Amino acid sequence: MRSYQPDLTPPWKKSTPAPEVPAEPDLVVEEAVTGFCGAVIRCEKTAQGPTVTLEDRFGRHRVFPMEPRGFLLEGEVVTLVRPSAGGPARPSRTASGSVAVPGARARVARAGRIYVEGRHDAELVERVWGDDLRIEGVVVEYLEGVDDLPAIVREFAPGPDARLGVLVDHLVPGSKESRIAAQVTDAHVLVVGHPYIDVWEAVKPSSVGIAGWPVVPRGQDWKTGVCRALGWPENTGAAWQHILSRVGSYKDLEPQLLGRVEELIDFVTLPTLKSRGR
């Protein structure tokens, strides 16, 4: 008598088993159906089966069933499983929310650059995205304003291997900044901006310990006006250091800035986007 295997499914119809990956806290995965990408917050056992809660970089939470082949890890299909007690140490994330790369060395600086308006902008970008920028070899420089942006772009001479990204403050319709930015039409330059008068406002008020950023009357120096309204000493340098000290990660920044900086890093580092651990 012949011996038959109990599974009579033809080999070409069988799905390849996906590797099982423990859903350790801070592991960044993408849910295969919705495309929602986030870090593991917790796993729970429910009557319908185990679930995992993911948090994206904007702080939004979504709960998903831990189904076989239900997630992507670095582009590969995986099956998430509940982590065992005493398992391996959880992976850490950089301040920007990217997966940290232990022992990674800074890459030699590439020809592409990111320009920001001032020193405070540069310090804030370094504080949150510094690890990412070093791995990607991207240098951030500040301009002390954007009045001469078209001439600066021409001097930089951008090209396919030397893209230029520019972050502009107060880039809203009708502003002086928007009119200057419109003069830059080079395909190898990306000019983006946030709606805030100054990058100070891109830090969430709750992170600084205030109810909100005050409205400063037109004609006054904005930073000095903020210090006066909040009862701080009129030392804008010291005020900024206080603000910067309250920024620990991307969670302390407004989404309007987060998205623009991420866009610039991706633009400058093309075509090597897959190297970023998101």
Disulfide bonds with the S-S distance in Angstrom:
none
